[in-house]
């Protein structure tokens, strides 16, 4: 909605806080243009029952794969995901190499390829030649929440990859530096600069984001069949030294993200809400090989302890999804996506032949997509959808035009033809009409760097020393960009990247 429409909406619903920047609540009449004629005001008040505008939620479930989820849905184990799929359109979402989470989630958010958006790996080289965690400073183009802001819409973003330092959006942004996801920074670290927008939102993070030790032991015991003494979180120098520790970190972050989302929704409903969950990927890396049937190279005691973790975690995640979905409105469009799938069942590696260089080989190209909302055709199957289609579809759902320079398309196959005819897809040449100014990290965060390094080692993405120090420079970033350029037929540029 425009600022003018928002002012009218606040007249109609004076109890509703202005969903733009987090300012003290004011009288709605003070927000109206000066000198508004009384007759016009009466006409506007007569339209108070009108739809205040579309509301779009994007929910990211890292690594979600229908080959894993379909049997659970059929068995009635994931009721909320099943209902969302039944009520909406769904299908597989094709990804592309490199199957690396920060790369793919930035592609999803921007609708642009890595060579354009600038994020190519978990780490990047800083000015001193050292390796630091990828951040919003690497992103060179607008995300869909930036585009929403340019159109005077509000956004709420929670936990999305490469969002630190937080963009100053109209609404709120809780960056990936506050949760245990990836960085091991729990929101209680001394240096809070850049972790949220607005900065005072860190007070909510400290209050609502639990630590791993706060995860109820009963919830962990429902997933892991170990002696209870082994399940107690050990405050270790390396928080990723034990897979159960890592599991508790994922649970703490996911629980906290839902509580933060629900709290912010009570204060004001943004036009766009984007919430990302990393735990669904972590549990597959940590415990996917322990799923039944047992593989010969998995020790019997480990199989007994961890065989049910993945399924139990997904049941728990589905319950969190249900809590979040209970807060949606009747006009909310919900888009659930994953960045890639996973090898499951007979597709899993047949021996303990793990190599650091190919850690993402456990990933598969097909993720998931579900679109549910008032304009969606229930039961529609989406064919040939890919990660480049998400941003255009989000923009259209918000009532915004799609950039002609975006490779993807709006997934109109999900929509009722009547709705498409009434509101056809619009386009603009580009959303990059002015230079995009990415965030700038307010300073190095040694804790974040050390914990990201430990996390990447625990999941198998990097090799090197185990003392938590800075990893050695890696060619992965250049190789990943070269891979993208080769796929586009730009061989000369790919070679230049590798020099």
VENHU-V833439 format. One record per residue. N is the residue number from 1. RES is the residue in three letters. PHI is phi in degrees with one decimal (* if undefined). PSI is psi in whole degrees, 0 to 359 (NA if undefined). D_LAST is the distance of its C-alpha to the last C-alpha in whole Angstrom. Layout:
BEGIN
N,RES,PHI,PSI,D_LAST + N,RES,PHI,PSI,D_LAST
END
This chain:
BEGIN
1,UNK,*,152,48 + 2,UNK,-76.4,169,49 + 3,UNK,-61.1,322,50 + 4,UNK,-64.2,316,53 + 5,UNK,-64.3,325,53 + 6,UNK,-65.2,321,53 + 7,UNK,-61.7,318,55 + 8,UNK,-64.6,319,58 + 9,UNK,-61.3,326,57 + 10,UNK,-75.7,335,58 + 11,UNK,-67.9,316,61 + 12,UNK,-65.1,324,61 + 13,UNK,-131.0,75,60 + 14,UNK,-63.4,343,61 + 15,UNK,-81.3,353,60 + 16,UNK,-92.0,124,56 + 17,UNK,-68.3,149,54 + 18,UNK,-60.1,124,52 + 19,UNK,-83.2,5,49 + 20,UNK,-81.5,209,46 + 21,UNK,-52.7,149,45 + 22,UNK,-74.5,80,47 + 23,UNK,-107.9,161,50 + 24,UNK,-57.3,143,54 + 25,UNK,-64.5,137,56 + 26,UNK,-125.2,167,58 + 27,UNK,-63.2,137,61 + 28,UNK,-60.8,327,59 + 29,UNK,-66.4,332,62 + 30,UNK,-70.5,343,60 + 31,UNK,-88.5,352,57 + 32,UNK,-77.0,150,58 + 33,UNK,-57.0,140,58 + 34,UNK,-61.0,139,61 + 35,UNK,75.9,22,64 + 36,UNK,-61.9,124,63 + 37,UNK,-60.6,144,67 + 38,UNK,-60.8,322,69 + 39,UNK,-62.9,317,69 + 40,UNK,-62.7,320,65 + 41,UNK,-60.4,318,65 + 42,UNK,-63.2,318,68 + 43,UNK,-61.3,318,66 + 44,UNK,-64.7,319,63 + 45,UNK,-64.7,330,65 + 46,UNK,-67.2,339,66 + 47,UNK,-97.1,22,63 + 48,UNK,-64.7,341,62 + 49,UNK,-83.0,359,62 + 50,UNK,-69.0,157,59 + 51,UNK,-64.1,126,56 + 52,UNK,-73.0,355,54 + 53,UNK,123.2,164,50 + 54,UNK,-69.1,151,48 + 55,UNK,-127.7,127,46 + 56,UNK,-124.7,131,43 + 57,UNK,-114.6,133,42 + 58,UNK,-116.0,121,39 + 59,UNK,-116.1,119,39 + 60,UNK,-98.7,123,35 + 61,UNK,-117.1,94,36 + 62,UNK,-58.7,129,33 + 63,UNK,77.7,6,32 + 64,UNK,-63.6,139,36 + 65,UNK,-141.2,130,37 + 66,UNK,-63.0,331,40 + 67,UNK,-63.1,330,40 + 68,UNK,-84.4,320,41 + 69,UNK,-83.5,328,43 + 70,UNK,-55.0,310,45 + 71,UNK,-60.8,325,47 + 72,UNK,-70.3,322,47 + 73,UNK,-64.7,316,48 + 74,UNK,-63.1,330,51 + 75,UNK,-84.7,1,52 + 76,UNK,77.2,20,53 + 77,UNK,-88.0,344,51 + 78,UNK,-125.9,69,49 + 79,UNK,-63.1,326,51 + 80,UNK,-75.8,318,49 + 81,UNK,-65.5,321,46 + 82,UNK,-63.0,316,49 + 83,UNK,-65.1,319,51 + 84,UNK,-62.3,318,48 + 85,UNK,-68.3,320,47 + 86,UNK,-64.3,324,50 + 87,UNK,-83.9,350,51 + 88,UNK,-128.3,195,48 + 89,UNK,-101.5,148,45 + 90,UNK,-154.9,166,43 + 91,UNK,175.7,192,40 + 92,UNK,-88.8,149,37 + 93,UNK,-117.1,110,34 + 94,UNK,-75.1,131,31 + 95,UNK,-102.6,194,27 + 96,UNK,-154.6,150,24 + 97,UNK,-66.1,152,21 + 98,UNK,-75.5,135,19 + 99,UNK,-84.1,64,23 + 100,UNK,-115.0,128,22 + 101,UNK,-54.4,307,25 + 102,UNK,-62.2,329,24 + 103,UNK,-66.5,310,22 + 104,UNK,-69.9,320,24 + 105,UNK,-70.4,334,27 + 106,UNK,-74.3,323,25 + 107,UNK,-61.2,316,25 + 108,UNK,-60.7,318,29 + 109,UNK,-73.8,331,30 + 110,UNK,-103.6,336,28 + 111,UNK,74.0,15,28 + 112,UNK,-122.9,160,24 + 113,UNK,-81.6,161,21 + 114,UNK,-58.2,325,19 + 115,UNK,-66.4,339,16 + 116,UNK,-94.0,316,19 + 117,UNK,-82.0,339,21 + 118,UNK,96.7,352,18 + 119,UNK,-97.8,122,19 + 120,UNK,-128.0,353,16 + 121,UNK,-164.7,182,18 + 122,UNK,-69.9,328,21 + 123,UNK,-122.5,165,19 + 124,UNK,-145.3,160,17 + 125,UNK,-85.5,131,16 + 126,UNK,-89.4,182,18 + 127,UNK,-62.9,336,18 + 128,UNK,-90.1,2,19 + 129,UNK,87.7,358,16 + 130,UNK,-86.2,167,18 + 131,UNK,-100.1,132,19 + 132,UNK,-130.7,158,21 + 133,UNK,-60.1,144,23 + 134,UNK,-60.8,147,22 + 135,UNK,-143.9,177,24 + 136,UNK,-64.7,344,26 + 137,UNK,-64.6,337,24 + 138,UNK,-79.4,338,21 + 139,UNK,-75.9,129,23 + 140,UNK,-105.7,353,22 + 141,UNK,-131.9,170,25 + 142,UNK,-75.7,144,29 + 143,UNK,-90.1,172,30 + 144,UNK,-65.7,336,33 + 145,UNK,-75.6,330,35 + 146,UNK,-67.9,319,34 + 147,UNK,-64.2,320,35 + 148,UNK,-60.5,317,38 + 149,UNK,-62.7,320,39 + 150,UNK,-62.1,333,38 + 151,UNK,-94.8,14,41 + 152,UNK,64.5,34,43 + 153,UNK,-105.6,157,43 + 154,UNK,-98.8,154,43 + 155,UNK,-137.5,153,40 + 156,UNK,-130.7,124,40 + 157,UNK,-126.4,133,37 + 158,UNK,-133.4,118,37 + 159,UNK,75.7,6,34 + 160,UNK,-65.3,142,32 + 161,UNK,-55.7,143,28 + 162,UNK,56.4,46,26 + 163,UNK,-111.9,5,29 + 164,UNK,-98.7,134,29 + 165,UNK,-69.8,150,30 + 166,UNK,-65.4,134,33 + 167,UNK,-66.8,141,33 + 168,UNK,-77.7,74,37 + 169,UNK,-79.9,164,38 + 170,UNK,-81.2,100,41 + 171,UNK,135.4,234,43 + 172,UNK,-147.3,154,41 + 173,UNK,-143.1,123,37 + 174,UNK,-108.2,109,37 + 175,UNK,-75.8,172,34 + 176,UNK,-75.5,6,32 + 177,UNK,-92.2,359,32 + 178,UNK,-98.1,338,36 + 179,UNK,-100.5,172,36 + 180,UNK,-74.8,347,36 + 181,UNK,-53.5,116,33 + 182,UNK,70.4,315,30 + 183,UNK,-103.5,348,30 + 184,UNK,66.3,17,34 + 185,UNK,-99.1,118,35 + 186,UNK,-98.2,17,39 + 187,UNK,83.0,355,40 + 188,UNK,-108.6,7,42 + 189,UNK,-67.8,158,39 + 190,UNK,-65.6,319,40 + 191,UNK,-92.7,103,37 + 192,UNK,-96.6,357,38 + 193,UNK,-59.4,130,36 + 194,UNK,82.5,358,34 + 195,UNK,-81.5,335,35 + 196,UNK,-140.3,158,38 + 197,UNK,-129.0,128,39 + 198,UNK,-70.2,162,41 + 199,UNK,-56.7,327,41 + 200,UNK,-69.3,351,45 + 201,UNK,-65.7,343,44 + 202,UNK,-60.3,336,43 + 203,UNK,-63.6,321,46 + 204,UNK,-68.3,322,46 + 205,UNK,-60.4,313,43 + 206,UNK,-62.9,327,45 + 207,UNK,-80.7,325,48 + 208,UNK,-108.0,340,47 + 209,UNK,-89.0,113,44 + 210,UNK,-75.8,161,45 + 211,UNK,-92.0,166,44 + 212,UNK,-55.8,323,43 + 213,UNK,-68.2,345,46 + 214,UNK,-84.5,349,48 + 215,UNK,-66.9,125,47 + 216,UNK,-56.9,133,51 + 217,UNK,-57.6,326,51 + 218,UNK,-63.6,325,53 + 219,UNK,-68.6,321,50 + 220,UNK,-67.9,317,48 + 221,UNK,-63.8,335,50 + 222,UNK,-71.7,344,51 + 223,UNK,-105.7,322,47 + 224,UNK,-115.3,126,47 + 225,UNK,-94.5,77,50 + 226,UNK,-130.9,164,50 + 227,UNK,-57.5,135,52 + 228,UNK,-52.5,328,53 + 229,UNK,-62.5,329,52 + 230,UNK,-77.8,344,48 + 231,UNK,-90.2,349,48 + 232,UNK,-69.6,130,48 + 233,UNK,-63.2,127,45 + 234,UNK,-97.7,121,44 + 235,UNK,-70.0,97,43 + 236,UNK,-109.2,154,40 + 237,UNK,-59.5,325,38 + 238,UNK,-110.4,105,35 + 239,UNK,-66.8,351,36 + 240,UNK,-108.6,21,35 + 241,UNK,-71.1,335,36 + 242,UNK,-128.4,137,38 + 243,UNK,-60.4,329,38 + 244,UNK,-69.2,324,41 + 245,UNK,-59.2,314,40 + 246,UNK,-62.6,320,37 + 247,UNK,-59.2,315,39 + 248,UNK,-65.0,326,42 + 249,UNK,-64.8,316,39 + 250,UNK,-62.6,319,38 + 251,UNK,-66.1,317,42 + 252,UNK,-61.1,316,42 + 253,UNK,-67.2,314,40 + 254,UNK,-62.8,317,41 + 255,UNK,-60.1,315,44 + 256,UNK,-64.8,322,43 + 257,UNK,-63.3,320,41 + 258,UNK,-65.7,316,44 + 259,UNK,-63.2,321,47 + 260,UNK,-65.6,317,45 + 261,UNK,-61.3,314,45 + 262,UNK,-65.0,322,48 + 263,UNK,-64.3,314,49 + 264,UNK,-67.6,325,47 + 265,UNK,-65.3,330,49 + 266,UNK,-68.8,334,52 + 267,UNK,-86.2,337,51 + 268,UNK,168.4,139,50 + 269,UNK,-96.6,115,49 + 270,UNK,-72.7,158,45 + 271,UNK,-65.4,327,45 + 272,UNK,-129.3,129,41 + 273,UNK,-123.3,128,41 + 274,UNK,-127.9,120,38 + 275,UNK,-126.4,131,38 + 276,UNK,-115.5,136,35 + 277,UNK,-120.2,119,36 + 278,UNK,-91.9,339,34 + 279,UNK,-60.6,330,36 + 280,UNK,-66.1,336,36 + 281,UNK,-82.5,315,33 + 282,UNK,-60.1,319,33 + 283,UNK,-66.5,331,37 + 284,UNK,-71.7,319,35 + 285,UNK,-64.0,321,32 + 286,UNK,-81.6,323,35 + 287,UNK,-129.9,1,38 + 288,UNK,-60.3,324,37 + 289,UNK,-73.4,349,37 + 290,UNK,-94.9,1,41 + 291,UNK,-70.0,151,42 + 292,UNK,-64.5,151,45 + 293,UNK,-75.2,154,45 + 294,UNK,-63.5,135,44 + 295,UNK,-90.4,147,42 + 296,UNK,-57.0,330,43 + 297,UNK,-87.4,358,40 + 298,UNK,-92.0,124,41 + 299,UNK,-61.2,146,44 + 300,UNK,-60.0,319,47 + 301,UNK,-69.8,324,48 + 302,UNK,-69.0,321,44 + 303,UNK,-61.0,316,45 + 304,UNK,-62.7,323,48 + 305,UNK,-74.7,322,47 + 306,UNK,-115.3,4,44 + 307,UNK,-60.8,330,45 + 308,UNK,-103.2,3,46 + 309,UNK,-62.3,312,44 + 310,UNK,-61.4,310,42 + 311,UNK,-63.4,318,45 + 312,UNK,-66.0,321,46 + 313,UNK,-63.7,318,43 + 314,UNK,-65.3,324,43 + 315,UNK,-63.3,320,47 + 316,UNK,-67.4,317,47 + 317,UNK,-63.5,322,44 + 318,UNK,-62.9,322,46 + 319,UNK,-64.3,320,49 + 320,UNK,-62.1,318,47 + 321,UNK,-58.8,319,46 + 322,UNK,-62.2,320,49 + 323,UNK,-61.1,317,50 + 324,UNK,-68.3,315,47 + 325,UNK,-65.8,334,49 + 326,UNK,-64.0,342,52 + 327,UNK,-93.7,358,51 + 328,UNK,-75.0,158,50 + 329,UNK,-94.8,171,52 + 330,UNK,-65.8,339,54 + 331,UNK,-102.1,11,52 + 332,UNK,-79.4,130,48 + 333,UNK,-94.4,125,46 + 334,UNK,-110.1,127,44 + 335,UNK,-120.6,115,40 + 336,UNK,-106.1,129,39 + 337,UNK,-139.6,157,36 + 338,UNK,-127.8,158,33 + 339,UNK,-86.6,340,30 + 340,UNK,-168.5,175,30 + 341,UNK,-108.6,196,32 + 342,UNK,-138.9,154,33 + 343,UNK,-70.3,126,34 + 344,UNK,-132.6,160,37 + 345,UNK,58.8,231,40 + 346,UNK,-71.7,349,39 + 347,UNK,-79.5,348,36 + 348,UNK,-67.3,156,35 + 349,UNK,-60.2,144,33 + 350,UNK,-90.4,354,36 + 351,UNK,-150.8,168,35 + 352,UNK,-79.5,73,34 + 353,UNK,-115.2,44,30 + 354,UNK,-69.9,137,28 + 355,UNK,-132.7,133,25 + 356,UNK,-53.9,318,23 + 357,UNK,-65.7,341,20 + 358,UNK,-123.6,32,22 + 359,UNK,-59.1,325,24 + 360,UNK,-79.3,7,24 + 361,UNK,-66.1,343,25 + 362,UNK,-69.8,344,29 + 363,UNK,-80.9,150,28 + 364,UNK,-119.2,159,29 + 365,UNK,-70.0,331,29 + 366,UNK,-94.5,118,32 + 367,UNK,-98.1,208,33 + 368,UNK,-127.5,157,36 + 369,UNK,-144.9,135,38 + 370,UNK,-132.7,135,41 + 371,UNK,-126.7,123,43 + 372,UNK,-133.4,136,46 + 373,UNK,170.3,180,48 + 374,UNK,-66.1,336,51 + 375,UNK,-100.7,5,50 + 376,UNK,-92.9,144,48 + 377,UNK,-83.8,111,50 + 378,UNK,-59.8,134,51 + 379,UNK,85.9,356,50 + 380,UNK,-65.9,138,47 + 381,UNK,-100.0,133,44 + 382,UNK,-97.0,121,41 + 383,UNK,-109.3,143,39 + 384,UNK,61.3,27,35 + 385,UNK,-78.3,144,35 + 386,UNK,-138.2,175,31 + 387,UNK,-63.8,338,29 + 388,UNK,-74.6,345,29 + 389,UNK,-83.9,347,33 + 390,UNK,-67.6,307,33 + 391,UNK,-59.8,314,33 + 392,UNK,-58.9,322,35 + 393,UNK,-67.6,321,38 + 394,UNK,-63.1,314,38 + 395,UNK,-59.9,314,38 + 396,UNK,-63.2,319,41 + 397,UNK,-61.9,330,43 + 398,UNK,-80.9,356,43 + 399,UNK,83.1,20,44 + 400,UNK,-108.5,155,41 + 401,UNK,-75.3,160,39 + 402,UNK,-99.6,138,36 + 403,UNK,-68.0,130,33 + 404,UNK,-65.6,343,32 + 405,UNK,-88.9,6,29 + 406,UNK,-87.1,130,29 + 407,UNK,-66.5,335,28 + 408,UNK,-86.3,185,31 + 409,UNK,-137.5,163,35 + 410,UNK,-73.1,133,38 + 411,UNK,-80.5,71,39 + 412,UNK,-67.7,342,42 + 413,UNK,-62.0,340,44 + 414,UNK,-81.2,346,44 + 415,UNK,-101.6,153,47 + 416,UNK,-65.4,130,50 + 417,UNK,-56.2,327,51 + 418,UNK,-63.6,320,53 + 419,UNK,-66.9,321,51 + 420,UNK,-66.1,320,48 + 421,UNK,-66.6,322,51 + 422,UNK,-74.4,330,52 + 423,UNK,-138.0,76,49 + 424,UNK,-66.5,159,46 + 425,UNK,-64.3,131,42 + 426,UNK,-109.8,158,42 + 427,UNK,-138.4,157,38 + 428,UNK,-128.7,162,37 + 429,UNK,-59.4,313,34 + 430,UNK,-163.2,156,32 + 431,UNK,-89.2,350,32 + 432,UNK,-90.2,58,30 + 433,UNK,-79.3,340,32 + 434,UNK,-131.3,156,32 + 435,UNK,-57.4,134,28 + 436,UNK,-84.3,128,28 + 437,UNK,-102.3,99,28 + 438,UNK,-67.9,166,27 + 439,UNK,-65.5,159,28 + 440,UNK,-125.7,123,27 + 441,UNK,-60.0,131,28 + 442,UNK,-72.1,354,31 + 443,UNK,161.8,159,30 + 444,UNK,-66.1,141,28 + 445,UNK,-116.2,96,30 + 446,UNK,-61.8,325,30 + 447,UNK,-64.1,315,32 + 448,UNK,-62.7,316,30 + 449,UNK,-60.9,313,27 + 450,UNK,-64.3,319,28 + 451,UNK,-74.6,326,30 + 452,UNK,-63.3,318,27 + 453,UNK,-58.8,315,26 + 454,UNK,-63.2,318,29 + 455,UNK,-62.1,315,29 + 456,UNK,-63.7,324,26 + 457,UNK,-66.3,318,27 + 458,UNK,-65.6,329,30 + 459,UNK,-91.5,353,29 + 460,UNK,91.4,18,26 + 461,UNK,-86.0,334,23 + 462,UNK,-135.1,155,22 + 463,UNK,-105.8,182,22 + 464,UNK,121.9,191,23 + 465,UNK,-63.4,154,26 + 466,UNK,-106.1,20,29 + 467,UNK,-92.3,7,31 + 468,UNK,80.8,3,29 + 469,UNK,-77.4,184,27 + 470,UNK,-70.2,135,24 + 471,UNK,-72.2,157,21 + 472,UNK,-68.0,154,18 + 473,UNK,-57.5,141,15 + 474,UNK,-124.3,146,13 + 475,UNK,-81.2,3,10 + 476,UNK,-56.8,318,13 + 477,UNK,-60.9,313,12 + 478,UNK,-66.3,319,9 + 479,UNK,-63.0,317,10 + 480,UNK,-62.5,316,13 + 481,UNK,-65.9,322,12 + 482,UNK,-62.6,321,10 + 483,UNK,-60.4,316,14 + 484,UNK,-63.7,316,16 + 485,UNK,-65.2,320,14 + 486,UNK,-61.8,319,15 + 487,UNK,-63.1,333,18 + 488,UNK,-88.5,3,19 + 489,UNK,78.6,20,18 + 490,UNK,-104.8,66,15 + 491,UNK,-63.6,318,13 + 492,UNK,-62.3,316,11 + 493,UNK,-65.4,325,10 + 494,UNK,-63.7,317,9 + 495,UNK,-63.2,319,7 + 496,UNK,-61.0,325,5 + 497,UNK,-63.5,329,6 + 498,UNK,-89.9,356,4 + 499,UNK,-78.9,NA,0
END
